[in-house]
Protein backbone atom coordinates (compact mmCIF):
# COMPACT_ATOMS: atom_id res chain seq x y z
CA UNK A 1 0.00 0.00 0.00
CA UNK A 2 1.44 3.32 -1.12
CA UNK A 3 1.46 6.04 1.52
CA UNK A 4 0.06 9.36 0.18
CA UNK A 5 2.65 12.09 -0.28
CA UNK A 6 0.87 14.47 2.08
CA UNK A 7 0.85 11.85 4.82
CA UNK A 8 4.54 11.17 4.15
CA UNK A 9 5.24 14.88 4.63
CA UNK A 10 3.45 14.87 7.99
CA UNK A 11 5.38 11.76 9.09
CA UNK A 12 8.75 13.28 8.12
CA UNK A 13 7.95 16.49 10.02
CA UNK A 14 7.00 14.49 13.12
CA UNK A 15 10.21 12.46 12.87
CA UNK A 16 12.27 15.66 12.64
CA UNK A 17 10.49 17.07 15.70
CA UNK A 18 11.12 13.84 17.59
CA UNK A 19 14.84 14.02 16.77
CA UNK A 20 15.07 17.58 18.11
CA UNK A 21 13.25 16.57 21.30
CA UNK A 22 15.35 13.41 21.78
CA UNK A 23 18.06 15.09 23.94
CA UNK A 24 15.38 15.95 26.53
CA UNK A 25 13.74 12.53 26.67
CA UNK A 26 16.96 10.51 26.43
CA UNK A 27 19.44 12.63 28.39
CA UNK A 28 17.31 15.15 30.28
CA UNK A 29 18.95 18.05 28.41
CA UNK A 30 16.29 19.99 26.53
CA UNK A 31 16.98 22.20 23.54
CA UNK A 32 15.55 25.74 23.98
CA UNK A 33 12.15 26.13 22.34
CA UNK A 34 13.43 29.04 20.23
CA UNK A 35 16.09 26.76 18.73
CA UNK A 36 13.58 23.98 18.11
CA UNK A 37 11.36 26.47 16.28
CA UNK A 38 14.29 27.52 14.10
CA UNK A 39 15.35 23.91 13.47
CA UNK A 40 11.80 22.94 12.54
CA UNK A 41 11.57 25.82 10.08
CA UNK A 42 14.65 24.61 8.22
CA UNK A 43 13.53 20.98 8.50
CA UNK A 44 10.14 21.74 6.92
CA UNK A 45 11.76 23.76 4.12
CA UNK A 46 14.24 20.93 3.44
CA UNK A 47 11.49 18.29 3.40
CA UNK A 48 9.38 20.40 1.03
CA UNK A 49 12.31 20.93 -1.31
CA UNK A 50 13.01 17.20 -1.39
CA UNK A 51 9.37 16.25 -1.93
CA UNK A 52 8.76 18.81 -4.69
CA UNK A 53 11.85 18.02 -6.73
CA UNK A 54 9.68 16.98 -9.71
CA UNK A 55 6.32 18.17 -11.08
CA UNK A 56 4.78 14.76 -10.49
CA UNK A 57 5.79 14.63 -6.79
CA UNK A 58 4.59 18.23 -6.38
CA UNK A 59 1.15 17.33 -7.77
CA UNK A 60 0.98 14.27 -5.49
CA UNK A 61 1.88 16.35 -2.45
CA UNK A 62 -0.46 19.29 -3.02
CA UNK A 63 -3.19 17.38 -4.89
CA UNK A 64 -5.28 16.58 -1.78
CA UNK A 65 -5.06 20.20 -0.61
CA UNK A 66 -6.12 21.49 -4.04
CA UNK A 67 -8.99 19.03 -4.15
CA UNK A 68 -10.13 20.10 -0.69
CA UNK A 69 -10.28 23.73 -1.81
CA UNK A 70 -11.76 23.26 -5.30
CA UNK A 71 -13.88 20.09 -5.22
CA UNK A 72 -17.59 21.05 -4.69
CA UNK A 73 -18.28 17.62 -3.19
CA UNK A 74 -15.90 18.34 -0.30
CA UNK A 75 -17.68 21.48 0.91
CA UNK A 76 -18.46 20.04 4.34
CA UNK A 77 -14.89 18.95 5.10
CA UNK A 78 -13.62 22.24 3.63
CA UNK A 79 -15.80 24.32 5.93
CA UNK A 80 -14.80 22.27 8.97
CA UNK A 81 -11.10 22.67 8.15
CA UNK A 82 -11.48 26.41 7.55
CA UNK A 83 -13.05 26.75 11.00
CA UNK A 84 -10.68 24.48 12.92
CA UNK A 85 -7.37 25.78 11.50
CA UNK A 86 -7.92 29.46 12.50
CA UNK A 87 -9.15 28.40 15.94
CA UNK A 88 -6.06 26.24 16.54
CA UNK A 89 -3.79 29.04 15.32
CA UNK A 90 -5.57 31.54 17.59
CA UNK A 91 -5.25 29.20 20.59
CA UNK A 92 -1.51 28.68 20.01
CA UNK A 93 -0.95 32.42 19.57
CA UNK A 94 -2.90 33.20 22.74
CA UNK A 95 -0.83 30.75 24.80
CA UNK A 96 2.36 32.30 23.47
CA UNK A 97 1.49 35.90 24.35
CA UNK A 98 -0.72 35.64 27.44
CA UNK A 99 0.89 37.04 30.61
CA UNK A 100 1.74 34.78 33.51
CA UNK A 101 1.70 35.82 37.14
CA UNK A 102 3.34 32.80 38.70
CA UNK A 103 6.26 33.42 41.03
CA UNK A 104 9.59 31.91 40.02
CA UNK A 105 9.83 28.25 40.98
CA UNK A 106 13.30 28.77 42.42
CA UNK A 107 15.10 31.88 43.63
CA UNK A 108 18.87 32.09 43.41
CA UNK A 109 20.70 32.29 46.72
CA UNK A 110 24.04 34.12 46.67
CA UNK A 111 25.24 32.44 49.87
CA UNK A 112 23.40 29.11 49.95
CA UNK A 113 23.30 27.01 53.08
CA UNK A 114 26.08 24.42 52.94
CA UNK A 115 25.26 20.73 52.97
CA UNK A 116 25.75 18.83 56.21
CA UNK A 117 28.62 16.97 54.61
CA UNK A 118 30.74 17.02 51.49
CA UNK A 119 33.14 14.74 49.66
CA UNK A 120 36.55 15.86 48.47
CA UNK A 121 40.01 14.36 48.15
CA UNK A 122 38.53 10.88 48.38
CA UNK A 123 37.00 11.36 51.83
CA UNK A 124 33.94 12.81 53.53
CA UNK A 125 33.84 15.98 55.65
CA UNK A 126 31.28 16.89 58.31
CA UNK A 127 30.87 20.61 57.64
CA UNK A 128 29.08 21.17 60.94
CA UNK A 129 32.26 20.24 62.81
CA UNK A 130 34.96 21.02 60.26
CA UNK A 131 37.60 23.53 61.34
CA UNK A 132 40.73 24.87 59.70
CA UNK A 133 43.47 22.55 61.02
CA UNK A 134 46.04 25.34 60.55
CA UNK A 135 44.14 27.93 62.57
CA UNK A 136 45.44 26.60 65.91
CA UNK A 137 49.00 27.50 64.84
CA UNK A 138 48.05 31.18 65.23
CA UNK A 139 48.28 30.84 69.02
CA UNK A 140 50.74 27.97 69.29
CA UNK A 141 53.44 29.38 67.01
CA UNK A 142 52.81 32.94 65.72
CA UNK A 143 55.95 32.94 63.56
CA UNK A 144 54.99 29.69 61.89
CA UNK A 145 51.48 31.09 61.38
CA UNK A 146 52.92 34.10 59.54
CA UNK A 147 54.78 31.69 57.27
CA UNK A 148 51.57 29.78 56.57
CA UNK A 149 49.80 33.04 55.70
CA UNK A 150 52.64 34.01 53.37
CA UNK A 151 52.42 30.63 51.63
CA UNK A 152 48.66 31.11 51.37
CA UNK A 153 49.31 34.47 49.70
CA UNK A 154 51.52 32.79 47.10
CA UNK A 155 48.77 30.26 46.40
CA UNK A 156 46.20 33.04 46.11
CA UNK A 157 48.21 35.13 43.69
CA UNK A 158 49.04 32.13 41.53
CA UNK A 159 45.45 30.94 41.26
CA UNK A 160 42.82 33.36 42.57
CA UNK A 161 43.80 36.96 42.00
CA UNK A 162 42.97 36.90 38.29
CA UNK A 163 39.30 36.98 39.26
CA UNK A 164 39.20 38.22 42.86
CA UNK A 165 41.84 40.91 42.39
CA UNK A 166 45.18 41.85 43.92
CA UNK A 167 43.39 43.73 46.69
CA UNK A 168 40.82 40.96 47.17
CA UNK A 169 38.06 43.33 46.10
CA UNK A 170 36.60 41.13 43.36
CA UNK A 171 38.12 43.29 40.60
CA UNK A 172 40.63 40.98 38.99
CA UNK A 173 41.73 41.00 35.36
CA UNK A 174 38.91 38.65 34.30
CA UNK A 175 36.23 40.00 36.64
CA UNK A 176 34.28 42.04 34.09
CA UNK A 177 33.89 38.97 31.91
CA UNK A 178 31.80 37.17 34.53
CA UNK A 179 28.17 37.47 35.56
CA UNK A 180 27.80 37.58 38.49
CA UNK A 181 31.07 39.30 39.38
CA UNK A 182 33.63 37.44 41.51
CA UNK A 183 33.05 37.75 45.24
CA UNK A 184 34.99 40.52 47.02
CA UNK A 185 36.60 39.46 50.30
CA UNK A 186 37.00 42.98 51.66
CA UNK A 187 34.41 44.41 54.04
CA UNK A 188 32.27 42.80 56.67
CA UNK A 189 29.48 41.39 54.51
CA UNK A 190 31.14 38.39 52.84
CA UNK A 191 33.76 36.08 54.38
CA UNK A 192 33.49 37.86 57.74
CA UNK A 193 30.02 36.29 58.06
CA UNK A 194 31.14 32.80 57.08
CA UNK A 195 32.78 29.92 58.90
CA UNK A 196 36.01 28.65 57.39
CA UNK A 197 34.31 25.32 56.67
CA UNK A 198 31.87 27.15 54.37
CA UNK A 199 34.75 28.84 52.52
CA UNK A 200 36.56 25.49 52.23
CA UNK A 201 33.43 23.88 50.77
CA UNK A 202 32.94 26.64 48.21
CA UNK A 203 36.59 26.61 47.11
CA UNK A 204 36.94 22.82 46.98
CA UNK A 205 33.72 22.12 45.06
CA UNK A 206 33.48 25.33 42.99
CA UNK A 207 30.51 26.36 40.87
CA UNK A 208 29.45 22.77 40.01
CA UNK A 209 29.16 22.03 43.73
CA UNK A 210 26.46 24.63 44.35
CA UNK A 211 23.17 23.29 45.75
CA UNK A 212 19.73 23.50 44.16
CA UNK A 213 18.83 26.92 45.61
CA UNK A 214 21.73 28.49 43.71
CA UNK A 215 20.19 27.72 40.34
CA UNK A 216 21.00 28.69 37.61
CA UNK A 217 24.46 28.01 39.07
CA UNK A 218 25.98 31.09 37.48
CA UNK A 219 29.42 30.73 39.02
CA UNK A 220 32.77 30.56 37.26
CA UNK A 221 34.53 29.17 40.35
CA UNK A 222 36.60 26.13 39.32
CA UNK A 223 36.58 22.90 41.32
CA UNK A 224 39.83 23.73 43.13
CA UNK A 225 40.21 20.31 44.71
CA UNK A 226 41.25 19.21 41.22
CA UNK A 227 44.17 21.68 41.25
CA UNK A 228 45.12 22.37 44.86
CA UNK A 229 45.81 20.11 47.82
CA UNK A 230 43.67 20.27 50.94
CA UNK A 231 46.44 22.03 52.85
CA UNK A 232 46.89 24.59 50.07
CA UNK A 233 43.20 25.52 50.25
CA UNK A 234 43.40 25.96 54.02
CA UNK A 235 46.51 28.15 53.61
CA UNK A 236 44.73 30.30 51.02
CA UNK A 237 41.83 30.70 53.46
CA UNK A 238 44.24 31.86 56.17
CA UNK A 239 45.59 34.46 53.77
CA UNK A 240 42.27 35.95 52.64
CA UNK A 241 41.13 36.40 56.24
CA UNK A 242 44.48 37.83 57.37
CA UNK A 243 44.83 40.21 54.41
CA UNK A 244 41.32 41.63 54.78
CA UNK A 245 41.53 41.89 58.55
CA UNK A 246 38.50 39.67 58.99
CA UNK A 247 37.98 36.95 61.56
CA UNK A 248 36.17 33.72 60.63
CA UNK A 249 32.70 33.41 62.05
CA UNK A 250 32.71 31.14 65.08
CA UNK A 251 30.34 28.23 65.49
CA UNK A 252 27.36 29.13 67.67
C-alpha positions as CSV (number, residue, x, y, z in Angstrom):
1,X,0.0,0.0,0.0
2,X,1.4,3.3,-1.1
3,X,1.5,6.0,1.5
4,X,0.1,9.4,0.2
5,X,2.7,12.1,-0.3
6,X,0.9,14.5,2.1
7,X,0.9,11.8,4.8
8,X,4.5,11.2,4.1
9,X,5.2,14.9,4.6
10,X,3.4,14.9,8.0
11,X,5.4,11.8,9.1
12,X,8.7,13.3,8.1
13,X,7.9,16.5,10.0
14,X,7.0,14.5,13.1
15,X,10.2,12.5,12.9
16,X,12.3,15.7,12.6
17,X,10.5,17.1,15.7
18,X,11.1,13.8,17.6
19,X,14.8,14.0,16.8
20,X,15.1,17.6,18.1
21,X,13.2,16.6,21.3
22,X,15.3,13.4,21.8
23,X,18.1,15.1,23.9
24,X,15.4,15.9,26.5
25,X,13.7,12.5,26.7
26,X,17.0,10.5,26.4
27,X,19.4,12.6,28.4
28,X,17.3,15.1,30.3
29,X,19.0,18.1,28.4
30,X,16.3,20.0,26.5
31,X,17.0,22.2,23.5
32,X,15.5,25.7,24.0
33,X,12.2,26.1,22.3
34,X,13.4,29.0,20.2
35,X,16.1,26.8,18.7
36,X,13.6,24.0,18.1
37,X,11.4,26.5,16.3
38,X,14.3,27.5,14.1
39,X,15.4,23.9,13.5
40,X,11.8,22.9,12.5
41,X,11.6,25.8,10.1
42,X,14.6,24.6,8.2
43,X,13.5,21.0,8.5
44,X,10.1,21.7,6.9
45,X,11.8,23.8,4.1
46,X,14.2,20.9,3.4
47,X,11.5,18.3,3.4
48,X,9.4,20.4,1.0
49,X,12.3,20.9,-1.3
50,X,13.0,17.2,-1.4
51,X,9.4,16.2,-1.9
52,X,8.8,18.8,-4.7
53,X,11.9,18.0,-6.7
54,X,9.7,17.0,-9.7
55,X,6.3,18.2,-11.1
56,X,4.8,14.8,-10.5
57,X,5.8,14.6,-6.8
58,X,4.6,18.2,-6.4
59,X,1.2,17.3,-7.8
60,X,1.0,14.3,-5.5
61,X,1.9,16.4,-2.5
62,X,-0.5,19.3,-3.0
63,X,-3.2,17.4,-4.9
64,X,-5.3,16.6,-1.8
65,X,-5.1,20.2,-0.6
66,X,-6.1,21.5,-4.0
67,X,-9.0,19.0,-4.1
68,X,-10.1,20.1,-0.7
69,X,-10.3,23.7,-1.8
70,X,-11.8,23.3,-5.3
71,X,-13.9,20.1,-5.2
72,X,-17.6,21.0,-4.7
73,X,-18.3,17.6,-3.2
74,X,-15.9,18.3,-0.3
75,X,-17.7,21.5,0.9
76,X,-18.5,20.0,4.3
77,X,-14.9,19.0,5.1
78,X,-13.6,22.2,3.6
79,X,-15.8,24.3,5.9
80,X,-14.8,22.3,9.0
81,X,-11.1,22.7,8.2
82,X,-11.5,26.4,7.5
83,X,-13.0,26.7,11.0
84,X,-10.7,24.5,12.9
85,X,-7.4,25.8,11.5
86,X,-7.9,29.5,12.5
87,X,-9.1,28.4,15.9
88,X,-6.1,26.2,16.5
89,X,-3.8,29.0,15.3
90,X,-5.6,31.5,17.6
91,X,-5.2,29.2,20.6
92,X,-1.5,28.7,20.0
93,X,-0.9,32.4,19.6
94,X,-2.9,33.2,22.7
95,X,-0.8,30.7,24.8
96,X,2.4,32.3,23.5
97,X,1.5,35.9,24.4
98,X,-0.7,35.6,27.4
99,X,0.9,37.0,30.6
100,X,1.7,34.8,33.5
101,X,1.7,35.8,37.1
102,X,3.3,32.8,38.7
103,X,6.3,33.4,41.0
104,X,9.6,31.9,40.0
105,X,9.8,28.3,41.0
106,X,13.3,28.8,42.4
107,X,15.1,31.9,43.6
108,X,18.9,32.1,43.4
109,X,20.7,32.3,46.7
110,X,24.0,34.1,46.7
111,X,25.2,32.4,49.9
112,X,23.4,29.1,50.0
113,X,23.3,27.0,53.1
114,X,26.1,24.4,52.9
115,X,25.3,20.7,53.0
116,X,25.7,18.8,56.2
117,X,28.6,17.0,54.6
118,X,30.7,17.0,51.5
119,X,33.1,14.7,49.7
120,X,36.6,15.9,48.5
121,X,40.0,14.4,48.1
122,X,38.5,10.9,48.4
123,X,37.0,11.4,51.8
124,X,33.9,12.8,53.5
125,X,33.8,16.0,55.6
126,X,31.3,16.9,58.3
127,X,30.9,20.6,57.6
128,X,29.1,21.2,60.9
129,X,32.3,20.2,62.8
130,X,35.0,21.0,60.3
131,X,37.6,23.5,61.3
132,X,40.7,24.9,59.7
133,X,43.5,22.6,61.0
134,X,46.0,25.3,60.5
135,X,44.1,27.9,62.6
136,X,45.4,26.6,65.9
137,X,49.0,27.5,64.8
138,X,48.1,31.2,65.2
139,X,48.3,30.8,69.0
140,X,50.7,28.0,69.3
141,X,53.4,29.4,67.0
142,X,52.8,32.9,65.7
143,X,56.0,32.9,63.6
144,X,55.0,29.7,61.9
145,X,51.5,31.1,61.4
146,X,52.9,34.1,59.5
147,X,54.8,31.7,57.3
148,X,51.6,29.8,56.6
149,X,49.8,33.0,55.7
150,X,52.6,34.0,53.4
151,X,52.4,30.6,51.6
152,X,48.7,31.1,51.4
153,X,49.3,34.5,49.7
154,X,51.5,32.8,47.1
155,X,48.8,30.3,46.4
156,X,46.2,33.0,46.1
157,X,48.2,35.1,43.7
158,X,49.0,32.1,41.5
159,X,45.5,30.9,41.3
160,X,42.8,33.4,42.6
161,X,43.8,37.0,42.0
162,X,43.0,36.9,38.3
163,X,39.3,37.0,39.3
164,X,39.2,38.2,42.9
165,X,41.8,40.9,42.4
166,X,45.2,41.9,43.9
167,X,43.4,43.7,46.7
168,X,40.8,41.0,47.2
169,X,38.1,43.3,46.1
170,X,36.6,41.1,43.4
171,X,38.1,43.3,40.6
172,X,40.6,41.0,39.0
173,X,41.7,41.0,35.4
174,X,38.9,38.7,34.3
175,X,36.2,40.0,36.6
176,X,34.3,42.0,34.1
177,X,33.9,39.0,31.9
178,X,31.8,37.2,34.5
179,X,28.2,37.5,35.6
180,X,27.8,37.6,38.5
181,X,31.1,39.3,39.4
182,X,33.6,37.4,41.5
183,X,33.0,37.7,45.2
184,X,35.0,40.5,47.0
185,X,36.6,39.5,50.3
186,X,37.0,43.0,51.7
187,X,34.4,44.4,54.0
188,X,32.3,42.8,56.7
189,X,29.5,41.4,54.5
190,X,31.1,38.4,52.8
191,X,33.8,36.1,54.4
192,X,33.5,37.9,57.7
193,X,30.0,36.3,58.1
194,X,31.1,32.8,57.1
195,X,32.8,29.9,58.9
196,X,36.0,28.6,57.4
197,X,34.3,25.3,56.7
198,X,31.9,27.2,54.4
199,X,34.7,28.8,52.5
200,X,36.6,25.5,52.2
201,X,33.4,23.9,50.8
202,X,32.9,26.6,48.2
203,X,36.6,26.6,47.1
204,X,36.9,22.8,47.0
205,X,33.7,22.1,45.1
206,X,33.5,25.3,43.0
207,X,30.5,26.4,40.9
208,X,29.5,22.8,40.0
209,X,29.2,22.0,43.7
210,X,26.5,24.6,44.3
211,X,23.2,23.3,45.8
212,X,19.7,23.5,44.2
213,X,18.8,26.9,45.6
214,X,21.7,28.5,43.7
215,X,20.2,27.7,40.3
216,X,21.0,28.7,37.6
217,X,24.5,28.0,39.1
218,X,26.0,31.1,37.5
219,X,29.4,30.7,39.0
220,X,32.8,30.6,37.3
221,X,34.5,29.2,40.3
222,X,36.6,26.1,39.3
223,X,36.6,22.9,41.3
224,X,39.8,23.7,43.1
225,X,40.2,20.3,44.7
226,X,41.3,19.2,41.2
227,X,44.2,21.7,41.2
228,X,45.1,22.4,44.9
229,X,45.8,20.1,47.8
230,X,43.7,20.3,50.9
231,X,46.4,22.0,52.9
232,X,46.9,24.6,50.1
233,X,43.2,25.5,50.3
234,X,43.4,26.0,54.0
235,X,46.5,28.1,53.6
236,X,44.7,30.3,51.0
237,X,41.8,30.7,53.5
238,X,44.2,31.9,56.2
239,X,45.6,34.5,53.8
240,X,42.3,36.0,52.6
241,X,41.1,36.4,56.2
242,X,44.5,37.8,57.4
243,X,44.8,40.2,54.4
244,X,41.3,41.6,54.8
245,X,41.5,41.9,58.6
246,X,38.5,39.7,59.0
247,X,38.0,37.0,61.6
248,X,36.2,33.7,60.6
249,X,32.7,33.4,62.0
250,X,32.7,31.1,65.1
251,X,30.3,28.2,65.5
252,X,27.4,29.1,67.7
